[in-house]
Amino acid sequence: MSIHISAKKGEIAKVVLQPGDPLRAKYIAENYLENAKLVSQTRGIFYYTGLYKGKEITVGASGMGFPSIGIYSFELFTEYEVDTIIRIGTCGAYTTDLKTFDILNVEKAASESTYAKFAWEIEDEIISHQGSIFDTINATANDLSLKTKAINVHSSDIFYRKDPAVPAIATKYNCPAVEMEAFGLFANAQHLGKNAATILTVTDIIPTHEKISADQRETALKPMMELALESAIKSL
């Protein structure tokens, strides 16, 4: 077992779906996987492995921010020999060109963070998805007649900030939405030669303060979850 994940070797599948929230991982396991087994719950971060349409999938949480997803994705890639991680999460839109419930397949993640620089000596401010899973997600969305948007996102260390203006890096790299993990995941995957993608659902429109209600979230996130699961089994 790794330091932060207590699953035994062989209990984690080659493809992992990684929401931020442990309870969202639990929801996916209980509602979509057959014979789901809780294989790790260290620090309350749940990992489940089960079958989706006969193929083995693991779903487990990343926590919030680069330090957290950096730890969990690195240990999955190295200690458990995971080939592919699909992050599934929510994001805020900097522009009204995006709408709540929009599903985004992240092309590149831009960040002011020093995570990639000091972890792997990656100097780039913007890092692409890694491997073929991005294209698999696009093809799967087409098969499901599900509309997605391929965009760049701003991956930020900051949730609350003094200045309400769109950060300069988001403008520089044409990032219409913001989240907190994709850049760290992509950096780890680039360093290790692994596959990584991020699918996001827009839950907040920042300039208008429009938000998906708590009651709507379960329904709103289902298409993203199903897209990730269908893409995961295609990648195996």
Secondary structure by P-SEA (a helix, b strand, c coil): ccccccccccccccbbbbcccaaaaaaaaaccccccccccccccbbbbbbbcccbbbbbbbbcccaaaaaaaaaaaaccccccbbbbbbbbbbccccccccccccccccccccccccccccccccccccccaaaaaaaaaaaaacbbbbbbbbbbccccccccccccaaaaaaccccccccaaaaaaaaaaabbbbbbbbbbccccccccccccccccccaaaaaaaaaaaaaaac
